[in-house]
Amino acid sequence: MVEAALGRYGRLDGVLVASGSNHVAPITEMAVEDFDAVMDANVRGAWLVCRAAGRVLLEQGQGGSVVLVSSVRGGLGNAAGYSAYCPSKAGTDLLAKTLAAEWGGHGIRVNALAPTVFRSAVTEWMFTDDPKGRATREAMLARIPLRRFAEPEDFVGALIYLLSDASSFYTGQVMYLDGGYTAC
């Protein structure tokens, strides 16, 4: 991925690390292989992309910005059946903070963008007429003060801010994109 960007653009200025995998099951029923798959996608995958991108950004010597997609679940964790997903996204948050400290002296900013639910392959089940999906969707909406889920435009706006010079003094942070969900 990093090599493809370099081949196309000749340099690297900003990086979006978006990995999302989940397996919902009580911890007592979750197979170790399912736990490992979530950790591999959400933590190891992000770490590998950051390592490759960091090497390029450091070599270029002109700063840059890295944004890791996390989740409100990385900070809250209060979701039964998410014993793999929540810790994996907490790992994403801490990876952003660690790399911000490690690369900050080189002008490279690293942050995490932590949305609540927005429509994606991971959450599509919530937007069906399935009773479990409907119940989950309604319970989530009841906790969001803005009474709506994030739209792709919301995500893009936050991402543009984090990748641009408008956030030049913003690093090592987890930006919650949640309509007030974490305020309640």
N, C-alpha and C positions, 0 to 999 in steps of 0.2 A: 504494500500500500504506500509506504513512504517513498520507495523507489519509483513507483508509478507517478506520484505527485512531482517528484524531482524531474523525472523524464518529461513530464508535460509542461511544468511551469519553470523549471530551472532552479527553483529555490523553495524554501519552506518558510512561511510566515506564521500560519495558524494551523492548529490541528484540532479536529473534533474526534474524540474517542467515544463512540457510541456502541456499546455492547449491552445486550439485554437478554438474559435467559432466566427462566424460572421453572421450578418444579414445586407444585403445591401439594403438600402432604404433611400429616403430623410427623414429628421427628421420629417417633417410635415405629413408623411405617415407611419412612423414606429409605430407599436403598443408598448405600454409600456411593454407588456409581452415579446416582442422580444428584447427590450433593456435590460430588466432584465435577460433574458437568456444568453445574451452575457456577461454581468457583472458577473453573477453567475459563468459561466465557466471560464472566464479569470482572474477575480480578486478574487472573493470569493473562488473559487477552489484552486487557487495558495496560498492564505492566509491560508486555512485549511491545505494543505500539508506542508507548511512552519512551521506552528504551531506544527504539529505532529513531523516533522523531527527535528525541533529546540529543542523540549523537549528531544529527544533522544541524539542529539549531545551535548547539554549542560550537560546532565547527564553523558555521557561518559567522558567528560572533556578532549578530545584529539583533539579539533579543527574539521575541516571538510570544505567542500565546497558545496554551494548550487547555482545552476544555474537555473534561471527562463527564459523561452523562451518568448521573447517579439516580437517586430516588429519595423521596421523603422517607421511605422505609429504611434508608441507611442511617437516619438519625432518630427515627421513632421506634422502629422495630415492632410496633404493637399489632402484629398481624399473625393470628394463629395459622399454622401451616406453612409459614414462610421462613423456616429455620435455616434455609440455605440462602435465599434471596436477600433477606435483611442484613446478615453479616457480610454478604458479598458487596452490597452497596455501601456499607460502612467502610469496608476495605477500599472502595473507590474513593470515598471522601478522604480517608487518611492518606491514600496515595497522592491525591492532589495537594494536600497540605505538606507532605514530606517533600515532594518535588518542588513545590514553591520555595521551601527553605533551601533546598539543594541547588536550584537553578536561579534563584532570585538575583544573586550577585552578577549574573550574566545577562540580566534584563529579560529573562524568560518568566512570564507569568503563567501560573497553573491554577485553575479553579475547577470546581465541580458544579454542574447545573443539575439540580435535584427537583424534577417535576413530581407532582402527584399524577393522577391518572390523565393520560391523553391517549387518543386512539392510536394504537400501534399493533404490531403482530402479537406482542406479549399480552395486550389487554383486550384484544378483539372479542374474547369470550364474554366480557362484561357488557358489550353493546349488542347482544343478541336478545331474543325473546325468551331464552332459557330462564327458568325461574331463579336459578342460582345467580346468573349474570345480572338479571334485573334487580334482585335483592341487594347484591353487592353494589351495583351502580347507585341505587337509591340511598343506601346507607352512606356511601362516600359523598354524594351530593349534599346530604343533610349536614355534613361536617364542614363543607366548604362555604365560607361566608359569602363569596361571590356567586354561589349557587349555579356554577357551571364548571365543566372540565376545561382544561387547557386545550386550545386549538393549536394547530401547527404554527400559525402566525405568532402566537405567544412565545412559543419555543424559539422560533427564528429571531424574534426581536431581542430576546435575552442573549441568544448566541452571538448575534451581531455585536451587541454591547461588549460581551466578554472577549471576543476576538479582536475588537478594534482598539484604537488608542484612546477611546473614550473611557476605558477602564484601566488606564496606564498605572494607576496606583492601587489596583485591586488584585490581590493574589493570595493564594492559600485559603480561599473562602469557599463555602458551600452556599450557592444562591438557590434558595427555594422558590420554585415556580409552582405555586400551589393554591392561588386564590384565597389565601389566608388559612389554609388547612392546619398548618403547624402553629398558628396563633391560638387555636382553640384547645 
